[in-house]
Amino acid sequence: MINRGVLIVLDSVGAGALPDADEYGDAGSNTLSHVADSVGGLHLPNLEQMGLGNIIQIAGVPPADHPTACYGRMAEVSKGKDTTTGHWEMMGIITEHPFPVYPHGFPDNVMEKFESTIGRKTLGNKAASGTEIIKELGEEHIRTGYPIVYTSADSVFQIACHEDVIPIDELYRMCQIAREMLVPPHNVQRVIARPFTGSPGNFTRTERRRDFALEPPVETLLDTIAVCCGEVIGIGKIEDVYAGRGITSAIHTGNNKEGIAATIAAIIGDEGNLIFTNLVDFDMLYGHRNDSHGYAAALEEFDVALPVILDVLKKEDLLIITADHGCDPTTQSTDHSREYVPLLVYGKDISQGINLGVRSCFCDIAATLAQILGYSYSLPGHSFAADIS
């Protein structure tokens, strides 16, 4: 009998453009396939054996004759292509109206109020790559002490500060101020702290990023588990994505390696009714920087760790591996891409090699976990529990 879920999100590992991708400027995107093509094929023997190559065509990852996992891919229903909408949908929330974006920067009245409240002027206030804007404005930031504010194609208000100029706690305080300000009509989805170190010409973003997200508008499966005295362990930025709601224990990690290690430790320790992990390096370090080779190396690093994860799983555990959106590093854009996401479902006491097809909604994960773990569920989604039993 399954009594614990382990959900691992490979942040941005998309599996092909959704039918409406052209509406988002993402026609033809395919993160997994294009990364594989750009490096002459991926070497992912463990994901291959689970059935990753049975989902879509991936150079170097052929279909398995006898996949050890059930496999498929999922379509996102929510309006958006970002971390929050993807993660919220996995736990039962469909976002019907897109969050506001600011391709030309934030309005003067927003910035004036923010600057007045934090007691400092700001730099930037435009859409930009995070690494490029600190190259451009980092030296001036050091000289003036003014935080750098920027956005992207997503609904984000990002604040970059050198840790030696503005201490990390002060940066987090500024982010909290922005979070409290950015309510409707400026209902920005996430305020993100982007600390960095180094000197002009050699700035480096640190791993103390924090996301200050909107609270989910309704109760998710996470809330249900917590109310029923269950335990949800959020690893990586999971606590941030749900604004802490329904997370009973949070482990903030700096990179994929730490996230994988924390996940393995939680499994071994018999912790939680749901272990929920986000591995962010694919997106943050490689997708947004159009670094196909780095992206491929990160996939192969996860594949090397996968046998350990599978080995420590208990008979009563259900492992789900998926993603929250795409971020195709082979396109001109450095933003997320509107894509299907892969779905691999594995357990030592469930069926193997079942083709779960194309799921119409990420919410199918929540519906399935609720049914298998014995929680009431009335949100969207169709359980695939019967297919894997």
Secondary structure, DSSP 4 states (H G I P E B T S, - for coil): ---EEEEEEETT---SB-TTGGGGT-TT--HHHHHHHHTT----HHHHHHTGGGTS-BTTBPPPSS-SSEEEEE---SS--SHHHHHHHHTT----SPPP--TT---HHHHHHHHHHHTS--EEEEE--HHHHHHHHHHHHHHH-PPEEEE-SSSEEEEEEETTTS-HHHHHHHHHHHHHH--TTS--SEEEEEEEEEETTEEEE-S--EEEEPPPSS--HHHHHHHTT--EEEESSHHHHTTTTT-SEEE--SSHHHHHHHHHHHHHTT--SEEEEEE-HIIIIIITTT-HHHHHHHHHHHHHHHHHHHHH--TTEEEEEE-SSB--TTSS--S-B-B-EEEEEE-TTS-SS-EEEEES-TTHHHHHHHHHHT----SS----HHHH-
